Amino acid sequence: MNFSAMEGKYREALGKWESALLLMPDRAILHEQKAQILLELGETWKALQAATRATELEPSWGEAWVTLGRAQLNYGEPDSAIESLDRALAIKPDSAEARNDRQAALHHIQRRKQLQTSGLSMNQHRFSVGDQTEST
């Protein structure tokens, strides 16, 4: 199945989750499942919102915290992702998913620190067109 066919299936599933949410807006599982579909579609901000709602409705559900952590990581917030994944591990200490995703988040934080300390994030180390003058 090619990407556009998969995207069509995800869009169809998303429509079904949204219809179910109209009938049962306080069901955490529906928000969490919607968040997973949105992550597959690359709609990270909406996934973050749906996963957040799932954790608000069911704060003791570890899987919702894992999904929120993934959404936060995909949104570029590895520090927040670690907090959410720590919540998931506090609820379900044997969760391999939470542990693996937490490692990925730590890797992103370490990589960010490496870039900052190497000076690559500093403006004076960037190359710009026209920086050098020609001597004639």
N, C-alpha and C positions, 0 to 999 in steps of 0.2 A: 504494500500500500504506500503510495507516495505521500509527500507532505501535505499537499492540498486536500487529499482525501482524508488524511488523519485530522487536519484542521477542521474539516467539515464535520467529522464525527465528534470532535471536542466541542464545536459550536452547538451541535445538536444536544449534546449532554448538558452543556451550560444552560441552554434554554429550558431543559427539563428541571434542573436544579432551581433555576429562578422561578419556574412555575410552582414547584413544591414550596419554595420559600414564601410565595404569596399566600399559600394556605396555612403554612406552619412557620411563621417568621422567628419563633423562639426555639427552633431545633438546632442545636449546635452542630450536629453531624451534617446538616444540609449546608451550613456556612463553610464548614471544613472541607467538604467534598467540592463545593464551588471554588474554594481557594485552590485546591489541587488542580482543577481543570484550568483555572485562570493562569496558574504557573506554567502549565503545559502550553498555553496559548501565548505566553510571554507578556501577559497583562499583569505585571508585578504589583503595581499600585493597588489595583482592584483586589488582587489576591491577598495583599497585606491587610486591606480593610475587612475582607471576608474572614480571614484567619483570626484577626483581632476580635471580631464579633463572636466567633466560636469560643475563644478563650474567655470572653466576658460571660457568655451564657453557661459554660461548663469549665470553671477554673481548675477543676480537679481531673480533667481529661488530658492525659499526657500526649496523645496523638495530635490534639489541637495545638499544643505548644510546639510540637515538632514541625507542624505545617507552618505555624507562625514564624518559627526560626528560619525555615527555608525561604519563606517570603521575604523576611528581613535580610537574609544573606543575598538573595537575588536582587534586592533593592539597593544593595551596597551599604548595608548597616550591620557589619559583622559583630560589633560590640553588643547591639541589641539582640542579635541572633543568639549569641552566647547566653545572655540572660534568659531568653525563652527556652533554649535547649537545656539550661540548668534546671529550669522549672520542670521540664519534661522528665529529666533524670531524677529529680527529687520525687516525682510521682511514680516513675517506673525506672528504677536504677539499672535494670538489665536491658534497656532499649538500645539495641545496636544502631538503629537509625539515628537516634538522638546523639549517641556517642560519635558516630561517623560524621554527622553534620557539624557537630561541635568542633571536631578536628579541622574540618574544612574552614570554618569560621576563624579558628585560631591561625590557620595558615594565611588567610587573607590579612589578618591583623599584623602578623609577622612580616609579610611581604610589604605592607604599607609602611611599616617602621623601617624596613631595609631601604625602601625608596627614599624616605625622608632623610635618613642618615647618610645616604650616598650623595645627597645633593641634587638628585635628579628632579626633585620637586621645586627647586629654587629657580627663580626666573633668570638669574645671571648665568645659569648653565645651559640654557636653551639657545638653540641656534635660530637666528632670524635672517631672512633675506635682507640684504642691504646693510648688514652690520659692518662689513669691511669696506674701507675706502680704497679706491684704486690709485696707485701712484703712477704718474706719467712723466 
